[in-house]
Amino acid sequence: GHAIRDRFASLGTGNGMVQGLLHSAGEPFSMSNAVFAIIRGHRRALDVTSVVQGKTRFFSVMMLTWGLVADIDIESEKFRWMGSARIDFYSLLRAVNLRRYNGRILFVPAPGYEGFGDPVEQTISCKSNGATNAAEGDIPDVCNNETCTYSGPSTDDADLEWRSLKGPFVNVWISNIAFASEGVMIAPQAQFADGYLDAAIIKDCPWSVALGLLLRMKDGSYIESPYVEYFKVKALRIEPGLRVGSSTIGGIIDSDGEVLARGDRSQTKEEPEHLMAYGPPIQLMVDQGLATIFSPR
């Protein structure tokens, strides 16, 4: 699949999950340390995220990206002949020719993060019959009653207080883990099973700032920039819009390195039917500690 295998990877040679597990135990990143962790057999819980649009549902354990990082991940595939240098090359290319995307992010903040964004004047509540209570926000329902398999959590909680951020955005990064790869810390405050997702939103900024933020992702210090909003959420919805300056082209949304939705169909063959559409809201909800993984300790 289209994982960011070299620099931003969640899977493959970068393996952000392993880096996060080893880092949390104070052990250096190496294949031998990862193998020994499995042999020891220690386990820990891991949150699982449901990514939903209508009746289409994916499960994620790592991250979802939209904007700059997703573009670098997927579009740099055409330079795979360059090896790991393709990520550096295409990161520079995309930063210098920076794209910005219109849209809106709606979220239920975790405790302590209620000051981020603007209040949304509605209560969202998904019922078993598919009804949604919505007012000003005009947020469509994403529930369905086809539950022959596990369908993930819902927003049945009463009086959820949703807030919003409006674009344009340079990048939206929603992460369940701290690292995207050995050399990229995307969510310094992320925990494996805290029941929350960490959102790192890069707002509209000059290309030189965007390039600097990419360089500061090694230690996670990029979140200190005034151009970055970093907060934790219990639930989140992405309303992706078109690229600034275009009336037809949107962006790429990927999860754990795989394309979920694509806003520019002129560059690819017709997408498989199971993929999501670009434009309608995509909702993320967290199941705390649903998965179990091997851990160094």
Residue pairs with C-beta under 8 A, 6 or more apart in sequence:
1 11
1 257
1 258
2 73
2 74
2 77
2 254
2 257
2 258
2 259
3 9
3 10
3 11
3 12
3 73
3 256
3 257
3 258
4 10
4 12
4 14
4 69
4 72
4 73
4 87
4 180
4 181
4 257
5 11
5 12
5 13
5 14
5 257
6 12
6 13
6 14
6 83
6 84
6 86
6 87
6 181
7 14
7 84
7 87
7 88
7 91
7 181
7 183
7 184
8 14
8 69
8 72
8 73
8 87
8 180
8 181
8 184
9 15
9 16
9 180
9 181
9 257
10 16
10 17
10 62
10 63
10 177
10 180
10 181
10 256
10 257
11 17
11 62
11 256
11 257
12 257
14 180
14 181
14 182
14 183
14 184
15 34
15 181
15 182
16 62
16 63
16 177
16 179
16 180
16 181
16 182
16 184
17 61
17 62
17 177
17 179
17 293
18 29
18 34
19 29
19 179
19 181
19 182
20 177
20 178
20 179
20 190
20 192
21 34
21 37
21 44
21 192
21 293
21 294
21 295
21 296
22 28
22 29
22 30
22 33
22 34
22 37
22 296
23 29
23 178
23 179
24 178
24 192
24 295
24 296
25 37
25 295
25 296
25 297
27 33
27 296
29 182
33 296
36 296
37 294
37 295
37 296
38 294
40 294
40 296
40 297
41 294
42 294
42 295
42 296
42 297
43 292
43 293
43 294
43 295
44 192
44 193
44 292
44 293
44 295
45 192
45 193
45 288
45 289
45 290
45 291
45 292
46 61
46 176
46 192
46 193
46 289
46 290
46 291
46 292
46 293
47 61
47 176
47 192
47 193
47 194
47 195
47 196
47 197
47 286
47 287
47 288
47 289
47 290
47 291
48 59
48 60
48 61
48 152
48 286
48 287
48 290
48 291
49 59
49 60
49 61
49 64
49 176
49 197
49 284
49 285
49 286
49 287
50 57
50 58
50 59
50 60
50 151
50 152
50 153
50 283
50 284
50 285
50 286
50 287
51 57
51 58
51 59
51 60
51 64
51 255
51 260
51 282
51 283
51 284
52 58
52 142
52 152
52 282
52 283
52 284
52 285
53 142
53 261
53 276
53 277
53 280
53 281
53 282
53 283
54 142
54 144
54 280
55 144
55 146
56 274
56 275
56 276
57 151
57 152
58 255
58 260
59 152
60 176
60 255
60 256
60 284
61 176
61 177
61 256
61 291
62 175
62 176
62 177
62 255
62 256
63 173
63 174
63 175
63 176
63 177
63 180
63 186
63 255
63 256
64 173
64 174
64 238
64 253
64 254
64 255
64 256
64 260
64 284
65 73
65 171
65 172
65 173
65 174
65 253
65 254
65 255
66 101
66 169
66 171
66 172
66 238
66 240
66 251
66 252
66 253
66 254
67 99
67 101
67 169
67 170
67 171
67 172
67 202
67 251
68 94
68 95
68 98
68 99
68 170
68 171
68 202
68 210
68 214
69 171
69 173
70 171
70 251
70 252
70 253
70 254
71 94
71 99
71 251
71 252
72 87
72 90
72 91
72 94
73 252
73 254
73 257
74 252
74 254
74 259
75 90
75 94
75 252
76 86
76 87
76 89
76 90
79 86
79 89
79 90
80 86
82 89
91 211
91 214
92 211
95 207
95 210
95 211
95 214
96 207
96 211
97 207
98 170
98 206
98 207
98 210
99 170
99 243
99 244
99 251
100 167
100 168
100 169
100 170
100 204
100 243
100 244
101 167
101 168
101 169
101 170
101 240
101 241
101 242
101 243
101 244
101 250
101 251
102 167
102 168
102 241
102 242
102 243
102 244
103 166
103 167
103 168
103 169
103 238
103 239
103 240
103 241
104 164
104 165
104 166
104 167
104 239
104 241
105 117
105 164
105 165
105 167
105 169
105 172
105 199
105 201
105 236
105 237
105 238
105 239
106 120
106 137
106 139
106 162
106 163
106 164
106 236
106 237
106 239
106 281
107 116
107 117
107 162
107 163
107 164
107 165
107 199
107 231
107 233
107 235
107 236
107 237
108 160
108 161
108 162
108 163
108 233
108 234
108 235
108 236
109 116
109 117
109 161
109 163
109 231
109 232
109 233
109 234
110 196
110 231
110 232
110 233
110 234
112 232
113 231
113 232
113 233
114 161
114 163
116 163
116 165
116 229
116 231
117 163
117 164
117 165
117 229
118 163
118 164
118 165
118 166
119 161
119 162
119 163
119 164
120 136
120 137
120 162
120 163
120 164
121 135
121 136
121 137
122 133
122 134
122 135
122 136
122 137
122 139
122 162
123 133
123 135
123 158
123 159
123 160
123 162
124 132
124 133
124 134
124 137
124 139
124 155
124 160
124 162
125 132
125 133
125 155
125 156
125 157
125 158
125 160
126 132
126 141
126 142
126 143
126 154
126 155
126 156
127 143
127 156
128 143
128 145
129 145
130 141
130 143
130 144
130 145
131 141
132 139
132 140
132 141
132 143
134 140
137 162
137 164
139 162
139 237
139 281
140 280
140 281
142 281
142 283
143 154
143 155
144 151
152 285
152 287
153 285
153 286
153 287
154 285
155 235
155 283
155 285
160 234
160 235
165 201
165 229
167 204
167 241
168 203
168 204
168 244
169 201
169 202
169 203
169 204
170 202
170 203
170 204
170 205
170 210
170 227
171 200
171 201
171 202
172 199
172 201
172 202
172 238
173 186
173 187
173 199
173 200
173 201
173 202
174 197
174 198
174 199
174 200
174 233
174 236
174 284
175 186
175 187
175 190
175 197
175 198
175 199
175 200
176 190
176 192
176 197
176 198
176 286
177 187
177 190
177 192
178 185
178 186
178 187
178 188
178 189
178 190
178 220
179 185
179 186
180 186
180 217
183 218
184 217
184 218
185 217
185 218
185 219
185 220
186 198
186 200
186 217
186 220
187 198
187 200
187 220
187 230
188 220
188 223
189 198
189 230
189 232
190 198
192 293
193 288
193 289
194 232
194 288
195 234
195 286
195 288
195 289
196 232
196 233
196 234
196 286
197 232
197 233
197 236
197 284
197 286
198 230
198 231
198 232
199 229
199 230
199 231
199 232
199 233
199 236
200 222
200 223
200 228
200 229
200 230
201 228
201 229
201 230
202 210
202 213
202 227
202 228
203 227
203 228
203 229
204 227
205 213
205 227
209 225
209 227
212 225
213 222
213 225
213 227
213 228
214 222
216 222
216 225
222 228
223 230
234 285
234 286
235 283
235 284
235 285
235 286
236 283
236 284
237 281
237 282
237 283
237 284
238 253
238 281
238 282
238 284
239 281
240 250
240 251
240 253
240 261
240 263
240 278
240 279
240 282
241 250
241 279
242 248
242 249
242 250
242 263
243 249
243 250
243 251
243 263
249 263
249 264
249 266
250 262
250 263
250 264
250 278
250 279
251 263
251 264
251 278
252 259
252 261
252 262
252 263
252 264
253 259
253 260
253 261
253 262
253 276
253 278
253 282
254 260
259 271
259 275
260 275
260 276
260 282
261 275
261 276
261 277
261 278
261 282
262 268
262 271
262 275
262 278
263 278
263 279
265 271
276 282
